[in-house]
Amino acid sequence: MSSNPIRVAIVGVGNCAASLVQGVHYYRDADPQATIPGLMHVEFGKYHVNDVQFVAAFDVDGKKVGVDLADAILASENNTIKIADVPPTGVTVQRGHTLDGLGRYYLETIEQSPAEPVDVVKALRD
């Protein structure tokens, strides 16, 4: 592991985020010398998959806001293939801002979180 982790914040805890979080967990101990199915490079420069550290997550879905990222990736309408059991991450999904609205069909499937949107800039700095 590098002394400088790659700190990742997720905006929108949907299927792509679910696959990313599961993939990082699944490949965290991958041997850089081995052939790894599903992963082209275990290392990128001086970084290993294990250097990816999730530090924040934002969403508007009431079933995801306020819960650990590991639970949020499996919540609500997410339906990506489960490849790994992700343990609690210590990252609580925070209520993001609904700046560009929500699609009419999406609104038919979820309930927006009643939580007040957080100051995203402050959350990222913390």
Buried (B, 14 or more C-beta within 10 A) or exposed (E): EEEEEBEBBBEBBBBEBBBBBBBBBBBBEBEEEEEBEEEEEBBEEEBBBBBBEBBBBBBBBBBBBBBBBBBBBBBBEBEBEEBEEBEEBEBBBBBBEEEEEEEEEEEEEBEBBEEEBBEBEEBEEE
